[in-house]
Amino acid sequence: MELIPRSYLFVPGNRPDRFAKACAAGADAVIIDLEDAVAPAEKPAARAAIAAWLNPAQPVYVRINSAATSWFEEDAAMCRQAGVAGILLPKTQGEGDLGRLREVTGGDVPVLPLIETARGFFNSLEIAQYPRVSRLVFGALDFQLDTGIQGDTDELLYVRSELVLVSRLAGIAPPVDGINTEIDDPERIRATTTRAIRLGFGGKLCIHPKQIAHVNACFRPTDEEVAWAKRIVAAAAASGGAAVAAQGEMVDRPIILRAERILRDSGERDSSLETH
């Protein structure tokens, strides 16, 4: 089963000397950025540097410039090359932007639309259901700027919860939460990542290698969770998958599935214990 990335590390598209280092930094996936990280005058050179570096043996994601910019078509055309695992499309507004991307790329490359505006959020279900969209990415900072919302906790709870629901309805992977601007604040990074996970997010963007270990640790089940899951799955296997009590807890189908997910996420999924 193909693993869905949980940590994504950005690397500036105008720093090809950092591309390989980013790929070795420990993130599940690397995003080479042609948008915010690259000044307008440097975008053509950065695009050429990425095109020259791409290697199918080490696939990466590319954040291109939005469909509203003059760089969009050339960025998108470059992403037809082997070695591009997927395209992050900034400020996706709706099917029109995705249609333009599909025309240029042929529709063969997975797309991760960035939901960063009120319009994009309003159209998030149609965006999530568009062909080749693999998951949504929440650009919280740009969304706050677009909407005038101040704050990143309760102020954006509705938006984050809706993106999780929309992703489930569309049958795509859980969404990816936005960046932390803090680099040397592990507690803050762990707190925001844990919050995202509790809300149903399945990934987190990183802007610095120092953030990766903290993000990855949050997505990894704890020893206590793994031990609990093993007890549940063992009890279910002994009962043939029927509801059963284990250590004072009633174990039925939803509990069994949660335990199996924990073991799968921890890398300890034993196929011999499958109950479905």
Backbone as CSV, one residue per row, in Angstrom:
resi,resn,N_x,N_y,N_z,CA_x,CA_y,CA_z,C_x,C_y,C_z
1,MET,0.840,-1.195,0.000,0.000,0.000,0.000,0.880,1.253,0.000
2,GLU,0.589,2.174,-0.901,1.377,3.393,-1.004,1.118,4.281,0.210
3,LEU,2.188,4.776,0.807,2.065,5.623,1.981,1.720,7.047,1.564
4,ILE,0.791,7.654,2.267,0.405,9.034,2.002,1.307,9.939,2.825
5,PRO,1.974,10.918,2.201,2.878,11.791,2.962,2.166,12.502,4.114
6,ARG,2.872,12.601,5.232,2.340,13.327,6.380,3.130,14.599,6.651
7,SER,4.387,14.631,6.258,5.191,15.851,6.394,5.726,16.236,5.024
8,TYR,5.553,17.520,4.688,6.011,18.069,3.412,6.971,19.214,3.703
9,LEU,8.167,19.163,3.146,9.159,20.208,3.365,9.306,21.077,2.127
10,PHE,9.133,22.389,2.311,9.371,23.342,1.228,10.869,23.596,1.068
11,VAL,11.295,23.764,-0.181,12.650,24.225,-0.476,12.535,25.244,-1.606
12,PRO,13.233,26.383,-1.518,13.108,27.421,-2.560,13.553,26.920,-3.929
13,GLY,12.780,27.256,-4.945,13.100,26.812,-6.292,14.333,27.461,-6.884
14,ASN,14.792,28.556,-6.301,16.001,29.212,-6.796,17.251,28.786,-6.027
15,ARG,17.134,27.693,-5.252,18.280,27.165,-4.512,18.488,25.686,-4.851
16,PRO,18.905,25.400,-6.085,19.102,23.993,-6.467,20.149,23.287,-5.622
17,ASP,21.041,24.063,-4.994,22.030,23.454,-4.110,21.390,22.825,-2.876
18,ARG,20.149,23.193,-2.592,19.459,22.658,-1.417,18.485,21.532,-1.747
19,PHE,18.255,21.259,-3.014,17.239,20.271,-3.378,17.555,18.892,-2.790
20,ALA,18.745,18.406,-3.030,19.116,17.075,-2.533,19.139,17.051,-1.008
21,LYS,19.600,18.128,-0.404,19.615,18.190,1.068,18.207,18.122,1.622
22,ALA,17.283,18.784,0.960,15.891,18.743,1.411,15.347,17.322,1.330
23,CYS,15.694,16.620,0.260,15.208,15.248,0.091,15.786,14.303,1.142
24,ALA,16.905,14.674,1.718,17.539,13.829,2.740,17.222,14.285,4.156
25,ALA,16.344,15.264,4.311,16.104,15.876,5.626,15.136,15.101,6.507
26,GLY,14.444,14.109,5.931,13.573,13.277,6.749,12.086,13.499,6.575
27,ALA,11.695,14.438,5.725,10.271,14.641,5.460,9.746,13.523,4.561
28,ASP,8.441,13.257,4.642,7.852,12.254,3.768,7.874,12.709,2.313
29,ALA,7.812,14.025,2.093,7.790,14.555,0.733,8.448,15.932,0.721
30,VAL,8.967,16.304,-0.436,9.610,17.606,-0.620,8.842,18.386,-1.667
31,ILE,8.647,19.682,-1.387,7.980,20.584,-2.332,8.985,21.640,-2.779
32,ILE,9.324,21.636,-4.049,10.173,22.698,-4.584,9.261,23.858,-4.969
33,ASP,9.556,25.027,-4.414,8.630,26.147,-4.485,9.028,27.165,-5.543
34,LEU,8.104,27.404,-6.473,8.295,28.448,-7.477,7.486,29.698,-7.166
35,GLU,6.674,29.648,-6.109,5.783,30.773,-5.842,6.394,31.740,-4.833
36,ASP,6.001,31.654,-3.570,6.383,32.657,-2.574,7.881,32.762,-2.342
37,ALA,8.590,31.653,-2.498,10.018,31.647,-2.162,10.898,32.276,-3.235
38,VAL,10.321,32.571,-4.405,11.139,33.036,-5.528,10.654,34.407,-5.997
39,ALA,11.575,35.363,-6.045,11.236,36.706,-6.514,10.863,36.666,-7.998
40,PRO,9.996,37.585,-8.441,9.546,37.567,-9.843,10.672,37.498,-10.868
41,ALA,11.731,38.270,-10.665,12.815,38.296,-11.647,13.564,36.969,-11.720
42,GLU,13.476,36.165,-10.674,14.229,34.913,-10.614,13.411,33.694,-11.034
43,LYS,12.136,33.854,-11.301,11.276,32.703,-11.563,11.687,31.917,-12.814
44,PRO,12.000,32.556,-13.951,12.415,31.760,-15.121,13.667,30.932,-14.857
45,ALA,14.649,31.509,-14.183,15.880,30.772,-13.890,15.608,29.629,-12.915
46,ALA,14.737,29.880,-11.932,14.402,28.840,-10.967,13.688,27.678,-11.661
47,ARG,12.783,28.015,-12.576,12.077,26.971,-13.316,13.060,26.112,-14.116
48,ALA,14.014,26.763,-14.753,15.012,26.031,-15.537,15.878,25.143,-14.638
49,ALA,16.204,25.642,-13.452,17.024,24.867,-12.521,16.278,23.628,-12.044
50,ILE,14.990,23.779,-11.791,14.186,22.628,-11.366,14.102,21.605,-12.495
51,ALA,13.839,22.080,-13.704,13.724,21.185,-14.859,15.005,20.389,-15.071
52,ALA,16.139,21.027,-14.854,17.422,20.351,-15.044,17.708,19.335,-13.942
53,TRP,17.139,19.578,-12.760,17.426,18.717,-11.598,16.480,17.533,-11.485
54,LEU,15.270,17.636,-11.977,14.254,16.604,-11.777,14.764,15.222,-12.171
55,ASN,14.411,14.250,-11.332,14.892,12.880,-11.540,13.779,11.921,-11.117
56,PRO,13.316,11.046,-12.013,12.247,10.118,-11.643,12.607,9.193,-10.494
57,ALA,13.911,9.039,-10.219,14.329,8.192,-9.102,14.128,8.891,-7.759
58,GLN,13.893,10.198,-7.797,13.699,10.964,-6.560,12.574,11.981,-6.785
59,PRO,11.345,11.506,-6.902,10.230,12.404,-7.233,9.957,13.434,-6.137
60,VAL,9.606,14.632,-6.563,9.281,15.726,-5.648,7.994,16.396,-6.125
61,TYR,7.404,17.158,-5.234,6.263,17.995,-5.588,6.777,19.370,-5.996
62,VAL,6.003,20.066,-6.812,6.371,21.411,-7.234,5.193,22.337,-6.965
63,ARG,5.447,23.420,-6.218,4.424,24.457,-6.098,4.666,25.466,-7.202
64,ILE,3.762,25.491,-8.160,3.877,26.420,-9.266,3.225,27.749,-8.887
65,ASN,3.249,28.700,-9.790,2.552,29.958,-9.565,1.080,29.803,-9.965
66,SER,0.239,30.629,-9.386,-1.200,30.464,-9.551,-1.649,30.698,-10.995
67,ALA,-2.862,30.246,-11.278,-3.414,30.385,-12.622,-3.633,31.831,-13.018
68,ALA,-3.593,32.731,-12.059,-3.801,34.155,-12.349,-2.519,34.864,-12.741
69,THR,-1.395,34.163,-12.775,-0.107,34.799,-13.050,0.382,34.489,-14.462
70,SER,1.351,35.270,-14.899,1.927,35.069,-16.233,2.893,33.889,-16.276
71,TRP,3.293,33.366,-15.114,4.246,32.250,-15.065,3.550,30.896,-15.077
72,PHE,2.240,30.890,-14.919,1.498,29.657,-14.704,1.732,28.615,-15.799
73,GLU,1.549,28.990,-17.057,1.587,27.991,-18.125,2.958,27.343,-18.272
74,GLU,4.013,28.146,-18.180,5.355,27.564,-18.301,5.683,26.701,-17.094
75,ASP,5.250,27.119,-15.907,5.449,26.289,-14.712,4.747,24.950,-14.884
76,ALA,3.475,25.014,-15.305,2.679,23.800,-15.450,3.265,22.883,-16.521
77,ALA,3.718,23.457,-17.620,4.290,22.649,-18.703,5.531,21.904,-18.217
78,MET,6.346,22.550,-17.396,7.535,21.892,-16.859,7.164,20.658,-16.055
79,CYS,5.994,20.686,-15.408,5.588,19.597,-14.523,5.149,18.344,-15.277
80,ARG,5.195,18.392,-16.593,4.961,17.173,-17.371,6.172,16.249,-17.324
81,GLN,7.308,16.769,-16.877,8.527,15.973,-16.836,8.420,14.860,-15.802
82,ALA,9.139,13.770,-16.061,9.249,12.707,-15.067,9.977,13.253,-13.844
83,GLY,9.583,12.778,-12.692,10.204,13.243,-11.456,9.317,14.175,-10.659
84,VAL,8.177,14.577,-11.241,7.217,15.419,-10.507,6.136,14.505,-9.923
85,ALA,6.115,14.410,-8.595,5.153,13.542,-7.914,3.772,14.163,-7.881
86,GLY,3.718,15.490,-7.925,2.447,16.182,-7.878,2.662,17.678,-7.960
87,ILE,1.578,18.392,-8.218,1.623,19.849,-8.363,0.795,20.492,-7.261
88,LEU,1.383,21.440,-6.547,0.626,22.283,-5.630,0.199,23.525,-6.395
89,LEU,-1.113,23.737,-6.473,-1.650,24.878,-7.209,-2.120,25.942,-6.229
90,PRO,-1.385,27.054,-6.107,-1.747,28.092,-5.140,-3.070,28.774,-5.484
91,LYS,-3.744,29.214,-4.435,-4.952,30.044,-4.580,-5.932,29.467,-5.597
92,THR,-6.155,28.173,-5.508,-7.127,27.530,-6.392,-8.511,28.082,-6.085
93,GLN,-9.167,28.584,-7.107,-10.469,29.223,-6.921,-11.642,28.312,-7.272
94,GLY,-11.405,27.355,-8.168,-12.491,26.481,-8.575,-12.083,25.600,-9.739
95,GLU,-13.083,24.991,-10.374,-12.816,24.072,-11.481,-12.110,24.751,-12.644
96,GLY,-12.331,26.053,-12.828,-11.690,26.752,-13.934,-10.177,26.694,-13.848
97,ASP,-9.621,26.931,-12.663,-8.165,26.868,-12.491,-7.647,25.460,-12.734
98,LEU,-8.377,24.468,-12.215,-7.950,23.087,-12.393,-8.066,22.656,-13.854
99,GLY,-9.080,23.175,-14.542,-9.231,22.869,-15.962,-8.075,23.408,-16.782
100,ARG,-7.646,24.622,-16.463,-6.494,25.195,-17.186,-5.240,24.374,-16.931
101,LEU,-5.060,23.930,-15.693,-3.896,23.110,-15.368,-3.951,21.786,-16.129
102,ARG,-5.124,21.210,-16.200,-5.294,19.943,-16.906,-4.984,20.093,-18.396
103,GLU,-5.379,21.217,-18.980,-5.101,21.454,-20.397,-3.604,21.475,-20.681
104,VAL,-2.844,22.071,-19.778,-1.395,22.200,-19.999,-0.665,20.901,-19.711
105,THR,-1.062,20.211,-18.625,-0.322,19.017,-18.200,-0.848,17.735,-18.819
106,GLY,-2.053,17.774,-19.382,-2.658,16.565,-19.895,-3.434,15.793,-18.850
107,GLY,-3.391,16.290,-17.618,-4.173,15.681,-16.547,-3.586,14.435,-15.941
108,ASP,-2.311,14.165,-16.193,-1.704,12.940,-15.685,-1.016,13.119,-14.337
109,VAL,-0.800,14.353,-13.910,-0.047,14.614,-12.679,-1.025,14.879,-11.526
110,PRO,-0.848,14.220,-10.384,-1.700,14.504,-9.237,-1.623,15.975,-8.836
111,VAL,-2.746,16.511,-8.376,-2.814,17.926,-8.005,-3.217,18.064,-6.540
112,LEU,-2.536,18.962,-5.848,-2.877,19.325,-4.475,-3.253,20.800,-4.481
113,PRO,-4.542,21.108,-4.604,-4.957,22.509,-4.625,-4.772,23.151,-3.253
114,LEU,-4.235,24.354,-3.254,-4.121,25.133,-2.020,-5.393,25.954,-1.845
115,ILE,-6.060,25.754,-0.728,-7.251,26.529,-0.392,-6.781,27.717,0.444
116,GLU,-6.765,28.899,-0.190,-6.161,30.071,0.447,-7.043,31.314,0.372
117,THR,-8.220,31.171,-0.221,-9.107,32.322,-0.385,-10.536,31.919,-0.023
118,ALA,-11.368,32.943,0.233,-12.775,32.672,0.514,-13.433,31.977,-0.665
119,ARG,-13.121,32.393,-1.885,-13.704,31.781,-3.076,-13.293,30.317,-3.193
120,GLY,-12.032,30.043,-2.978,-11.568,28.660,-3.035,-12.234,27.793,-1.982
121,PHE,-12.397,28.340,-0.790,-13.056,27.593,0.271,-14.520,27.335,-0.073
122,PHE,-15.200,28.332,-0.601,-16.607,28.188,-0.993,-16.764,27.075,-2.027
123,ASN,-15.773,26.922,-2.898,-15.819,25.914,-3.963,-15.026,24.653,-3.613
124,SER,-14.731,24.456,-2.339,-13.811,23.381,-1.953,-14.318,21.986,-2.307
125,LEU,-15.623,21.757,-2.269,-16.119,20.422,-2.617,-15.926,20.142,-4.102
126,GLU,-16.252,21.100,-4.969,-16.049,20.866,-6.405,-14.562,20.729,-6.712
127,ILE,-13.728,21.449,-5.996,-12.282,21.324,-6.180,-11.819,19.929,-5.770
128,ALA,-12.286,19.468,-4.609,-11.874,18.158,-4.105,-12.333,17.022,-5.006
129,GLN,-13.446,17.221,-5.713,-13.999,16.168,-6.569,-13.430,16.192,-7.989
130,TYR,-12.599,17.171,-8.293,-12.067,17.290,-9.649,-11.076,16.148,-9.922
131,PRO,-11.039,15.615,-11.161,-10.127,14.509,-11.476,-8.668,14.837,-11.155
132,ARG,-7.995,13.851,-10.602,-6.565,13.895,-10.269,-6.228,14.765,-9.065
133,VAL,-7.229,15.307,-8.395,-6.956,15.991,-7.124,-6.740,14.917,-6.063
134,SER,-5.567,14.910,-5.450,-5.248,13.858,-4.483,-5.548,14.274,-3.044
135,ARG,-5.391,15.548,-2.735,-5.759,16.048,-1.405,-5.715,17.570,-1.414
136,LEU,-6.411,18.176,-0.462,-6.420,19.631,-0.330,-5.334,20.068,0.645
137,VAL,-4.839,21.283,0.445,-3.853,21.880,1.337,-4.400,23.218,1.811
138,PHE,-4.357,23.442,3.116,-4.905,24.672,3.675,-3.794,25.700,3.864
139,GLY,-3.887,26.810,3.129,-2.933,27.908,3.292,-3.515,28.928,4.259
140,ALA,-3.324,28.685,5.540,-3.994,29.484,6.569,-3.593,30.954,6.527
141,LEU,-2.321,31.235,6.306,-1.866,32.625,6.342,-2.509,33.441,5.222
142,ASP,-2.513,32.912,4.022,-3.147,33.627,2.906,-4.655,33.709,3.093
143,PHE,-5.242,32.669,3.686,-6.684,32.690,3.928,-7.043,33.796,4.922
144,GLN,-6.242,33.938,5.956,-6.471,35.012,6.920,-6.361,36.377,6.241
145,LEU,-5.375,36.516,5.371,-5.178,37.780,4.671,-6.366,38.085,3.770
146,ASP,-6.868,37.085,3.093,-7.978,37.284,2.163,-9.282,37.614,2.885
147,THR,-9.495,36.991,4.031,-10.780,37.133,4.720,-10.775,38.167,5.835
148,GLY,-9.587,38.598,6.268,-9.506,39.520,7.394,-9.645,38.852,8.744
149,ILE,-9.608,37.523,8.768,-9.681,36.785,10.030,-8.363,36.951,10.777
150,GLN,-8.451,37.236,12.063,-7.267,37.397,12.895,-7.236,36.264,13.922
151,GLY,-6.226,35.445,13.823,-6.105,34.305,14.727,-6.139,32.996,13.965
152,ASP,-5.494,31.969,14.538,-5.315,30.698,13.839,-5.863,29.522,14.640
153,THR,-6.613,29.781,15.694,-7.129,28.683,16.507,-8.635,28.551,16.290
154,ASP,-9.422,28.986,17.256,-10.878,28.888,17.098,-11.378,29.673,15.885
155,GLU,-10.649,30.719,15.522,-11.081,31.559,14.399,-11.163,30.775,13.087
156,LEU,-10.335,29.727,12.957,-10.302,28.938,11.718,-10.805,27.508,11.927
157,LEU,-11.434,27.262,13.077,-11.925,25.914,13.374,-12.948,25.451,12.341
158,TYR,-13.880,26.318,12.007,-14.908,25.958,11.027,-14.290,25.620,9.679
159,VAL,-13.328,26.417,9.254,-12.711,26.210,7.943,-11.968,24.873,7.911
160,ARG,-11.169,24.620,8.922,-10.421,23.363,8.955,-11.365,22.159,9.002
161,SER,-12.385,22.229,9.834,-13.320,21.108,9.947,-14.046,20.859,8.631
162,GLU,-14.404,21.927,7.943,-15.108,21.783,6.671,-14.202,21.142,5.616
163,LEU,-12.916,21.475,5.606,-12.000,20.878,4.635,-11.827,19.382,4.883
164,VAL,-11.856,18.987,6.151,-11.797,17.557,6.477,-13.054,16.858,5.968
165,LEU,-14.211,17.448,6.211,-15.480,16.871,5.757,-15.535,16.787,4.239
166,VAL,-15.151,17.857,3.567,-15.173,17.901,2.112,-14.259,16.818,1.525
167,SER,-13.096,16.648,2.110,-12.160,15.632,1.620,-12.751,14.237,1.756
168,ARG,-13.416,14.007,2.863,-14.040,12.690,3.072,-15.159,12.457,2.063
169,LEU,-15.972,13.482,1.832,-17.069,13.352,0.876,-16.559,13.078,-0.533
170,ALA,-15.420,13.680,-0.864,-14.845,13.504,-2.204,-14.057,12.206,-2.336
171,GLY,-13.815,11.536,-1.224,-13.085,10.281,-1.265,-11.598,10.431,-1.518
172,ILE,-11.038,11.572,-1.103,-9.601,11.793,-1.273,-8.919,11.737,0.095
173,ALA,-7.598,11.805,0.099,-6.836,11.735,1.340,-7.154,12.932,2.244
174,PRO,-7.011,12.773,3.551,-7.246,13.898,4.462,-6.376,15.097,4.093
175,PRO,-6.854,16.310,4.373,-6.122,17.508,3.952,-4.818,17.717,4.715
176,VAL,-4.036,18.638,4.183,-2.729,18.996,4.754,-2.847,20.375,5.394
177,ASP,-2.400,20.507,6.629,-2.466,21.800,7.310,-1.279,22.668,6.910
178,GLY,-1.454,23.983,7.094,-0.451,24.946,6.657,0.779,24.995,7.540
179,ILE,1.617,25.961,7.257,2.931,26.055,7.901,2.854,26.650,9.306
180,ASN,3.919,26.408,10.059,4.237,27.178,11.257,5.376,28.113,10.889
181,THR,5.238,29.378,11.218,6.340,30.298,10.961,7.446,30.130,11.990
182,GLU,7.119,29.546,13.148,8.133,29.324,14.192,9.058,28.179,13.776
183,ILE,10.349,28.400,13.892,11.332,27.372,13.556,11.925,26.749,14.808
184,ASP,12.190,27.574,15.822,12.842,27.095,17.037,11.882,27.051,18.224
185,ASP,10.640,26.656,17.967,9.647,26.542,19.031,8.959,25.186,18.906
186,PRO,9.626,24.123,19.367,9.075,22.772,19.221,7.700,22.606,19.849
187,GLU,7.481,23.242,20.992,6.191,23.089,21.660,5.059,23.636,20.796
188,ARG,5.282,24.779,20.180,4.269,25.376,19.318,4.016,24.497,18.089
189,ILE,5.089,23.966,17.504,4.946,23.110,16.320,4.180,21.845,16.674
190,ARG,4.518,21.239,17.806,3.809,20.028,18.220,2.348,20.325,18.538
191,ALA,2.091,21.472,19.159,0.713,21.814,19.531,-0.164,22.008,18.301
192,THR,0.336,22.732,17.300,-0.477,22.978,16.107,-0.638,21.706,15.270
193,THR,0.397,20.874,15.248,0.288,19.618,14.505,-0.711,18.680,15.171
194,THR,-0.630,18.593,16.486,-1.565,17.734,17.230,-3.001,18.213,17.048
195,ARG,-3.193,19.528,17.064,-4.534,20.070,16.832,-5.051,19.661,15.462
196,ALA,-4.203,19.786,14.452,-4.605,19.419,13.097,-4.988,17.941,13.021
197,ILE,-4.220,17.099,13.666,-4.501,15.664,13.656,-5.833,15.381,14.335
198,ARG,-6.089,16.033,15.456,-7.348,15.822,16.183,-8.557,16.262,15.352
199,LEU,-8.348,17.236,14.487,-9.432,17.709,13.628,-9.639,16.832,12.397
200,GLY,-8.679,15.927,12.140,-8.820,15.025,11.006,-7.873,15.276,9.862
201,PHE,-6.920,16.184,10.029,-5.929,16.424,8.979,-4.943,15.257,8.919
202,GLY,-4.399,15.047,7.730,-3.486,13.928,7.544,-2.075,14.319,7.190
203,GLY,-1.779,15.631,7.163,-0.439,16.073,6.799,-0.188,17.484,7.276
204,LYS,1.077,17.898,7.204,1.481,19.217,7.683,2.624,19.734,6.810
205,LEU,2.550,21.013,6.451,3.622,21.658,5.699,4.722,22.121,6.638
206,CYS,5.963,21.995,6.204,7.124,22.460,6.973,7.931,23.426,6.109
207,ILE,8.506,24.437,6.752,9.333,25.392,6.016,10.801,25.298,6.392
208,HIS,11.126,24.424,7.356,12.525,24.284,7.781,12.750,22.854,8.257
209,PRO,13.939,22.286,7.983,14.221,20.916,8.416,14.069,20.698,9.926
210,LYS,14.268,21.750,10.728,14.131,21.594,12.175,12.710,21.222,12.591
211,GLN,11.747,21.517,11.747,10.348,21.247,12.094,9.950,19.801,11.830
212,ILE,10.670,19.120,10.981,10.239,17.823,10.477,10.098,16.777,11.586
213,ALA,11.120,16.646,12.430,11.083,15.606,13.458,9.892,15.777,14.383
214,HIS,9.565,17.016,14.710,8.434,17.273,15.608,7.111,16.919,14.932
215,VAL,6.990,17.268,13.661,5.773,16.940,12.921,5.633,15.429,12.774
216,ASN,6.697,14.763,12.370,6.640,13.319,12.194,6.291,12.610,13.496
217,ALA,6.853,13.099,14.603,6.582,12.469,15.899,5.108,12.577,16.269
218,CYS,4.486,13.689,15.926,3.060,13.869,16.245,2.184,12.890,15.467
219,PHE,2.571,12.574,14.245,1.776,11.660,13.433,2.038,10.198,13.779
220,ARG,3.102,9.947,14.523,3.448,8.570,14.878,2.686,8.169,16.143
221,PRO,1.953,7.064,16.136,1.244,6.648,17.342,2.204,6.430,18.511
222,THR,1.747,6.764,19.711,2.577,6.581,20.901,2.684,5.103,21.247
223,ASP,3.638,4.760,22.119,3.787,3.375,22.555,2.515,2.886,23.238
224,GLU,1.886,3.785,24.004,0.652,3.410,24.706,-0.469,3.111,23.712
225,GLU,-0.565,3.931,22.666,-1.594,3.701,21.651,-1.357,2.391,20.911
226,VAL,-0.104,2.093,20.597,0.214,0.850,19.902,-0.104,-0.358,20.782
227,ALA,0.255,-0.266,22.065,-0.032,-1.371,22.983,-1.536,-1.607,23.096
228,TRP,-2.305,-0.515,23.198,-3.771,-0.634,23.257,-4.306,-1.277,21.985
229,ALA,-3.805,-0.824,20.839,-4.291,-1.338,19.561,-3.997,-2.827,19.414
230,LYS,-2.827,-3.255,19.858,-2.484,-4.678,19.776,-3.435,-5.517,20.621
231,ARG,-3.782,-5.020,21.806,-4.722,-5.756,22.659,-6.097,-5.863,21.993
232,ILE,-6.529,-4.754,21.396,-7.843,-4.741,20.759,-7.890,-5.699,19.571
233,VAL,-6.876,-5.626,18.718,-6.856,-6.468,17.521,-6.737,-7.937,17.896
234,ALA,-5.939,-8.234,18.920,-5.810,-9.626,19.369,-7.136,-10.147,19.908
235,ALA,-7.833,-9.318,20.683,-9.134,-9.723,21.223,-10.141,-9.935,20.104
236,ALA,-10.103,-9.057,19.095,-11.020,-9.191,17.967,-10.745,-10.461,17.177
237,ALA,-9.450,-10.770,16.989,-9.086,-11.976,16.252,-9.558,-13.224,16.997
238,ALA,-9.432,-13.199,18.322,-9.848,-14.351,19.124,-11.357,-14.558,19.082
239,SER,-12.095,-13.461,18.887,-13.560,-13.547,18.874,-14.123,-13.682,17.467
240,GLY,-13.230,-13.750,16.479,-13.692,-13.859,15.103,-14.263,-12.575,14.552
241,GLY,-13.928,-11.430,15.173,-14.402,-10.143,14.693,-15.708,-9.698,15.311
242,ALA,-16.294,-10.524,16.178,-17.543,-10.144,16.843,-17.263,-9.188,17.985
243,ALA,-18.297,-8.470,18.430,-18.143,-7.574,19.565,-17.720,-8.375,20.786
244,VAL,-16.751,-7.860,21.527,-16.214,-8.572,22.679,-15.706,-7.559,23.687
245,ALA,-15.673,-7.930,24.955,-15.116,-7.055,25.989,-13.638,-7.368,26.167
246,ALA,-12.820,-6.321,26.214,-11.383,-6.482,26.433,-10.936,-5.481,27.484
247,GLN,-10.484,-5.994,28.633,-10.020,-5.154,29.736,-11.056,-4.077,30.096
248,GLY,-12.305,-4.520,30.185,-13.352,-3.608,30.607,-13.887,-2.697,29.531
249,GLU,-13.408,-2.838,28.297,-13.856,-1.980,27.195,-14.583,-2.823,26.152
250,MET,-15.783,-2.375,25.767,-16.517,-3.079,24.728,-15.864,-2.815,23.374
251,VAL,-15.463,-3.863,22.714,-14.759,-3.758,21.432,-15.712,-4.148,20.314
252,ASP,-16.147,-3.166,19.545,-16.976,-3.456,18.386,-16.274,-2.963,17.131
253,ARG,-16.978,-2.983,16.024,-16.345,-2.723,14.727,-15.580,-1.400,14.652
254,PRO,-16.166,-0.257,15.033,-15.420,0.999,14.938,-14.136,1.004,15.775
255,ILE,-14.182,0.364,16.960,-12.988,0.300,17.809,-11.915,-0.557,17.155
256,ILE,-12.339,-1.663,16.545,-11.375,-2.541,15.872,-10.707,-1.811,14.708
257,LEU,-11.504,-1.099,13.923,-10.945,-0.373,12.780,-9.977,0.713,13.230
258,ARG,-10.293,1.383,14.343,-9.381,2.407,14.874,-8.068,1.762,15.315
259,ALA,-8.151,0.613,15.949,-6.936,-0.078,16.390,-6.088,-0.505,15.198
260,GLU,-6.748,-1.016,14.167,-5.998,-1.416,12.975,-5.314,-0.225,12.313
261,ARG,-5.991,0.920,12.321,-5.389,2.121,11.736,-4.149,2.539,12.524
262,ILE,-4.216,2.461,13.843,-3.064,2.819,14.671,-1.885,1.909,14.352
263,LEU,-2.139,0.616,14.247,-1.048,-0.308,13.937,-0.500,-0.067,12.532
264,ARG,-1.389,0.234,11.605,-0.937,0.540,10.242,-0.064,1.790,10.240
265,ASP,-0.495,2.816,10.954,0.273,4.061,10.997,1.607,3.887,11.724
266,SER,1.662,2.930,12.630,2.903,2.705,13.375,3.858,1.791,12.628
267,GLY,3.360,1.179,11.529,4.189,0.249,10.777,4.151,-1.152,11.333
268,GLU,3.229,-1.426,12.259,3.171,-2.732,12.899,1.925,-3.504,12.504
269,ARG,1.316,-3.106,11.379,0.117,-3.812,10.916,0.462,-5.239,10.535
270,ASP,-0.163,-6.197,11.178,0.054,-7.626,10.899,-1.131,-8.109,10.068
271,SER,-0.874,-8.479,8.822,-1.962,-8.874,7.939,-2.719,-10.087,8.466
272,SER,-2.060,-10.876,9.324,-2.739,-12.049,9.851,-3.840,-11.693,10.812
273,LEU,-3.869,-10.430,11.262,-4.889,-9.996,12.202,-6.013,-9.238,11.530
274,GLU,-6.014,-9.178,10.197,-7.062,-8.456,9.499,-8.431,-9.034,9.833
275,THR,-9.384,-8.121,10.054,-10.742,-8.566,10.357,-11.715,-8.089,9.305
276,HIS,-11.221,-7.508,8.224,-12.105,-7.034,7.163,-11.409,-7.133,5.817
